[in-house]
Amino acid sequence: MQFSGEEAILIVDDEEILLEMAGEILETAGYHITKAASGQEALDLLNKHEYDLLFTDVIMPGMTGYQLVREASQLAPKMKVLLTSGYQVGYEQADIDQKLIDNVVSKPYGDLKLCRAIRNALDED
């Protein structure tokens, strides 16, 4: 697959079926995957492990993807971030990098769309 890799990716989504699907797609593409069902679970993992990329849903109960990105960037400032959402992403998050909002992966996504977005995010300078 042309959009494959071996990097470590932390996937965060409160919808188990979508979490599993993204994990399967990215594992098949060669990535090392860790999954978290909430923002807090993701932060706990980020305190213990290093990841090359955080792929997180925007709309989640408790801690939104925006809040997770803010906290995760404090723990791992060099980690790349990619957001996903099944809804129109709000622009009220002034302290979130506009590039993150512009590159949101819309749900539903297929194998190629997800792998291309992940590879592009990882390859950005």
Phi, psi and omega in degrees: 000134185288342181249038182265177179183179181237010182290163178268126183235133174258118180257131181232121177202136180280348177266109187304318182296322179287324176299314179294318181297312179299319178300314180297315180301311185285327174295319178299328179279000175101356182285155175266116191250137168233139183242143176225141183265000180204164177297319181295318177299321178297316179297321177300317179293321180294335176286342184250334188224160175256142179229150177278331183211140173253120177246106188231145172293151179275311185265107178218149177290151178085281181239122179286167176299324178298314179296319178299315180300316180300313182288320181295325181292338174286323181282325185219076186297338181268352181291136176283156182225140174222132180260154173223150179200148174264002183236166173297125182283132180286147181256013182281356183273076186297334183268009175260135180307128181302328179299325177297316180293320180294333185255018179301133176275115182284137173272146355282151177234153177256182183304307185296315180300315181293312182297321178296314181296319179297312181297317178299317179295318180293327183274352178294146176273000000 
